[in-house]
């Protein structure tokens, strides 16, 4: 059974440095590289919730009114600079950001959910990435897409966020 289940997920991540769960964290906009509207915002919301469950008490999400309202926004680098400036204004230590590469139900009889993301944790003061991870996961035909995404994002973030 373990061999069968391991075929449904692929996760690669850098060794986790000692990141302070007690520091102020922010979730910045995720780029949406899919054809699914709001995939980036969905991943942001799940990441924010997961950070809280992993022991980060002080976490904020980039305000929606500052983000683009374009459903298929790709998260252009110009917006990344604006978001990082916002994070500095919040006195944040770390920022979580990423790209959603897949967020859909596969076409076919079973319609299995499939999610793919690339995450990074940025040191807000320097703007440099201090950790990164990528992963993809698919579920069974009766799994919810959000549940598959949550499992994937947790498997990526958990080793990097230790209280």
C-alpha positions in Angstrom: 0.0 0.0 0.0 2.8 2.4 0.8 4.4 1.9 -2.6 1.1 2.5 -4.3 0.4 5.7 -2.4 4.0 7.0 -2.9 3.4 6.9 -6.6 0.8 9.7 -6.2 3.1 12.4 -4.9 6.5 13.8 -5.7 8.1 16.3 -3.3 11.6 17.9 -3.5 12.8 20.5 -1.0 16.0 22.1 0.2 17.2 21.1 3.6 15.2 23.3 6.1 17.2 26.0 7.8 16.3 27.0 11.3 13.4 29.4 10.7 11.7 31.1 13.6 8.1 30.1 14.0 7.8 32.9 16.6 8.7 35.6 14.0 6.2 37.5 12.0 5.4 35.8 8.7 3.4 36.9 5.7 2.0 35.1 2.7 2.6 37.0 -0.5 0.8 36.4 -3.8 1.3 33.1 -5.6 1.7 33.1 -9.3 -1.0 31.2 -11.2 0.6 29.3 -14.0 -2.6 27.2 -14.6 -5.8 27.6 -16.5 -7.8 27.5 -13.3 -9.1 30.9 -12.1 -7.9 31.9 -8.6 -5.6 28.9 -8.2 -2.9 31.2 -6.7 -5.3 32.7 -4.2 -6.5 29.3 -3.1 -2.9 28.1 -2.5 -2.3 31.3 -0.5 -5.3 30.8 1.7 -4.3 27.2 2.5 -0.7 28.2 3.2 -1.8 30.9 5.6 -4.0 28.4 7.5 -1.3 25.8 7.5 1.3 28.2 8.9 -1.0 28.8 11.8 -1.5 25.1 12.4 2.2 24.5 12.2 2.9 27.0 15.1 3.3 30.4 13.4 1.1 32.6 15.6 1.8 35.9 13.8 1.0 35.5 10.1 -0.7 37.9 7.7 -1.8 37.6 4.1 -1.1 40.2 1.5 -4.4 42.2 1.2 -6.6 41.1 -1.6 -7.4 44.7 -2.6 -3.7 45.3 -3.4 -3.5 42.1 -5.6 -4.6 42.0 -9.2 -8.2 41.1 -9.8 -7.3 39.4 -13.1 -8.4 35.8 -12.8 -5.5 34.5 -14.8 -2.8 36.9 -13.4 0.6 35.3 -13.8 2.2 37.1 -10.8 4.5 39.3 -12.7 7.8 40.2 -11.0 6.8 43.9 -10.8 4.0 42.8 -8.4 6.5 40.7 -6.4 8.6 43.8 -5.6 5.5 45.7 -4.4 4.4 42.8 -2.2 7.9 42.5 -0.7 7.8 46.2 0.1 4.4 45.7 1.8 5.9 42.8 3.9 8.8 45.1 5.0 6.2 47.7 6.1 4.6 44.9 8.2 8.0 44.2 9.9 7.8 40.7 8.7 10.8 38.4 9.1 9.7 35.7 6.5 7.5 35.7 3.5 6.0 32.6 1.8 5.4 32.8 -1.9 5.2 30.5 -4.8 3.8 29.4 -8.1 0.9 27.1 -8.7 1.7 24.9 -11.8 -1.3 22.6 -11.6 -4.7 22.8 -9.9 -7.4 20.8 -11.6 -9.3 17.6 -11.9 -7.7 15.3 -14.5 -9.8 14.6 -17.6 -11.1 11.1 -17.7 -13.5 8.6 -16.1 -12.2 9.1 -12.6 -11.5 12.8 -12.7 -8.7 12.6 -10.1 -7.6 15.9 -8.4 -4.0 17.0 -9.2 -2.0 19.8 -7.7 1.5 21.1 -8.4 3.3 24.0 -6.6 6.7 25.5 -6.1 7.1 27.3 -2.7 9.8 29.5 -1.3 10.4 31.2 2.0 12.0 34.6 1.6 14.0 36.6 4.2 12.0 39.9 4.0 14.9 42.1 5.0 17.2 40.9 2.2 14.7 39.6 -0.3 16.6 36.4 -0.7 15.1 32.9 -0.7 16.2 31.0 2.4 14.2 27.8 1.6 12.4 26.3 -1.4 10.5 23.2 -2.2 8.4 21.9 -5.1 5.9 19.2 -5.2 3.1 17.5 -7.1 0.3 15.3 -5.8 -2.7 13.6 -7.2 -5.6 12.1 -5.3 -8.3 9.5 -5.8 -11.5 10.2 -7.8 -13.4 10.9 -4.6 -10.8 13.3 -3.1 -11.4 17.0 -3.0 -8.9 19.1 -4.9 -8.5 21.3 -1.8 -7.7 18.3 0.4 -5.0 17.2 -2.0 -3.6 20.7 -2.1 -3.6 20.9 1.7 -1.7 17.6 2.0 0.9 18.7 -0.5 1.4 22.2 0.9 1.7 20.7 4.4 4.3 18.2 3.3 6.3 21.0 1.8 6.0 23.6 4.6 6.1 21.4 7.7 9.9 20.7 7.8 10.7 24.4 7.3 8.4 25.7 10.0 9.4 24.3 13.3 8.4 26.0 16.6 
